[in-house]
Amino acid sequence: MFRPKVPTMPTPTGQVSPPAVVEPTAIVPVAQTPPPAPVTPAPVPARPTVQLTPGTALALVGGGTAVVLVVGAVLVSMLLAVAITGASVAVCAVVLRSLLASETKRR
C-alpha cells in the first residue's frame, strides 16, 4: 500500500532515429526603427460617488448599533461565565479546606 510504483520502460521497437543535424545560420542585421510616438491615454471615466440619503444613513447607524450591541452582549456573557466559574471553584476550595481541617482536628 505504501510502496512507490516504479514506472516501467516501454519495450524497445528496434527502430533508431538518426541524430539531428544542426546547421549554422547567418546573422542578418535589421534596420533600426524609430521609437513609437507617445500615445495620450484615453480619459478615465470618473467613478460614481456614493450619495447617502437620510434613510441609508439611518440604516447604517442602526446596523452598526446592532452589531455593537450583539458583540458587547457576547463578550459580557463570556466574562460572566468566567467569573461564575471562578467563584464556584473558590467556594469548592474553601469547602474542601474546611472538611480536611475538621478531619485533622478530630484525630
Secondary structure, 3 states (H helix, E strand, C coil): CCCCCCCCCCCCCCCCCCCCCCCCCCCCCCCCCCCCCCCCCCCCCCCCCCCCCHHHHHHHHHHHHHHHHHHHHHHHHHHHHHHHHHHHHHHHHHHHHHHHHHHHHHC
